[in-house]
């Protein structure tokens, strides 16, 4: 009976249904054939602030201090030049967060998105652009006198930056001191509940 009813429908209605089902089929094939647009740690796609997304540390950006303020107050500082869509910077965000965990209370950790550096003919020594070498990530460590004690390009290992901060703060070398460790969140909670 169903087949008979279709015979009585005008041909343009049947063609319309065929066109609609063909369009739906093409749309489904198009959607299924698309690659995901998600960014990840190992690619150069933008997916948000790298310190929030990959290091779990939204306190780094925006920075609480500027380089000019740190130099004026004779406070050690760490400049970190980065961009949000670089896989190298995404991986290095974890190291920067770890450095902040240990030195954030006594040194200024200042992440600088290089896209925000205004291009000029020359910069003052109190401006981050003065120290930027054109590659990311890049780290620059300043001592209390405002002197550069480390200027490293690429993913400078935590240990290398840690060694410079140990010199700046006159701490024992890593070989002679206890390993720096943070308490896990659960250990802290278990102590508070006792």
Rosetta blueprint (number, residue, H / E / L):
1 X L
2 X H
3 X H
4 X H
5 X H
6 X H
7 X H
8 X H
9 X L
10 X L
11 X H
12 X H
13 X H
14 X H
15 X H
16 X H
17 X H
18 X H
19 X H
20 X H
21 X H
22 X H
23 X H
24 X H
25 X H
26 X H
27 X H
28 X H
29 X H
30 X H
31 X H
32 X H
33 X H
34 X L
35 X L
36 X L
37 X L
38 X L
39 X L
40 X L
41 X L
42 X L
43 X L
44 X L
45 X L
46 X L
47 X L
48 X L
49 X L
50 X H
51 X H
52 X H
53 X H
54 X L
55 X L
56 X L
57 X L
58 X L
59 X L
60 X L
61 X L
62 X L
63 X L
64 X L
65 X L
66 X L
67 X H
68 X H
69 X H
70 X H
71 X H
72 X H
73 X L
74 X L
75 X L
76 X L
77 X E
78 X E
79 X E
80 X E
81 X E
82 X E
83 X L
84 X L
85 X L
86 X L
87 X H
88 X H
89 X H
90 X H
91 X H
92 X H
93 X H
94 X H
95 X H
96 X H
97 X H
98 X H
99 X H
100 X H
101 X H
102 X H
103 X H
104 X L
105 X L
106 X L
107 X L
108 X E
109 X E
110 X E
111 X E
112 X E
113 X E
114 X H
115 X H
116 X H
117 X L
118 X L
119 X L
120 X L
121 X L
122 X L
123 X L
124 X L
125 X L
126 X L
127 X L
128 X H
129 X H
130 X H
131 X L
132 X L
133 X L
134 X L
135 X L
136 X L
137 X L
138 X E
139 X E
140 X E
141 X E
142 X E
143 X L
144 X L
145 X L
146 X L
147 X L
148 X E
149 X E
150 X E
151 X E
152 X E
153 X E
154 X L
155 X L
156 X L
157 X L
158 X H
159 X H
160 X H
161 X H
162 X H
163 X H
164 X H
165 X H
166 X H
167 X H
168 X H
169 X L
170 X L
171 X L
172 X L
173 X L
174 X H
175 X H
176 X H
177 X L
178 X L
179 X L
180 X L
181 X L
182 X L
183 X L
184 X L
185 X H
186 X H
187 X H
188 X H
189 X H
190 X H
191 X H
192 X H
193 X H
194 X L
